[in-house]
Amino acid sequence: SYADIKAQIEAILSRPLNKSAPALGLLTTMNRTAWANARDELIQNNLNKESLHAIDSALFALSLDEHSATSHDDLNKLMLHGNARNRWFDKSFQLIVAKNGKAAVNFEHAWGDGVAVLRYFNMVFDDSNSLATDCSTSKSYSMEPLQFDLSPALEKTIEDSGKAADKFISSLELFTLEADTISRKWCKEKKIGADGFLQMSFQLAHEKMHGHTVSTYESASTSAFKHGRTETIRSATPEAAEFAKIFVKGASKVELAASAKKAITRHGEITKDALMGKGVDRHLFALRTMAEEQGLSIDLFTDKTYQTMNKIILSTSTLSSPALFAGGFGPVNEDCYGIGYGINDEAFRVGVASYHRGSKEFVNAVAESAKEMREVLE
């Protein structure tokens, strides 16, 4: 019952926090092979094996974080990685609750996509708003902490993984933007695709900062098909490249507006294609995988153009819902900007993560680009 769960959480929070104990969850921050090796060593001990089974068999992990975050930047950092000590990343998803009640889901991407997680968000959000608040607390609970027996070698592995996690976290820049420059309502009034507008603002921001167009990924759900996962929307179209260059170079307002509308319209067309399974990336991936399995060397897959196309520099994904404040993820390579964004009837939000490639400058460039685009499209 609600009262029983509440009692167990309160019991957990009432226990003194032992910060000197090895943070076992750090092992899940390591690469999969290293974590698998550490796990094999762990389960040689029956006590550890039983405790790991309890974690593995749970539906999800709940992380009660002792820290609070108020700014958008700090909140995104807390929910993306925190200090990595109070997390268990080898789980379908973690429900993270900060000390001030802010909550988020951090999920492992192999099993599913944002659409499935958003459905979970929406169902929990709707149920929590429709249920009456129950402040009662059960006096009985059966919660007991999991026990582990760690060898000196495992403790050293945990210590080393903590240092590596700290180094990795310090290498990551994450900044956010929330602005009312445009909204879904404004885009609807102007008959402009909201997603296309924001995608073009990313193209223009990159052009302003780096002077060229780069390979861009936007996730499209193929859930219309049985077992469908995603397809790639290739936002960096010729129309997008032309739009970004003409905006930076300068032209009349009429020319700028025409270029922006053309690029946004084209983005809408390729989005529909991707949603209906008419993209190219998943097909090419399947062919490449089949060729590798058969030991075949295909010129296409070693071609420089193909390699450039598959090194994603702008990796983007969007989810919007009344249940969702914001979302984000890390960059997929050393040169990448990871861009999580959303738009509602009042404003839009963008979170940018990179390995010190100027995330704050990129956020500022997006804000500037969105403002310039709105001015010419009014």
Secondary structure, 3 states (H helix, E strand, C coil): CHHHHHHHHHHHHHCCCCCCCCCHHHHHHCCHHHHHHHHHHHCCCHHHHHHHHHHHHCCCEEEECCCCCCCHHHHHHHHHCCCCCCCCCCCCEEEEECCCCCEEEEECCCCCCHHHHHHHHHHHHHHHHHCCCCCCCCCCCCCCCCCCCCCHHHHHHHHHHHHHHHHHHHCCEEEEEEECCCCHHHHHHCCCCHHHHHHHHHHHHHHHHHCCCCCEEEEEECCCCCCCCEEEECCCCHHHHHHHHHHHHCCCHHHHHHHHHHHHHHHHHHHHHHHCCCCCHHHHHHHHHHHHHCCCCCHHHHCHHHHHHCCCCEEEEECCCCCCCCCCCCCCCCCCEEEEEEECCCCEEEEEEECCCCHHHHHHHHHHHHHHHHHHHC
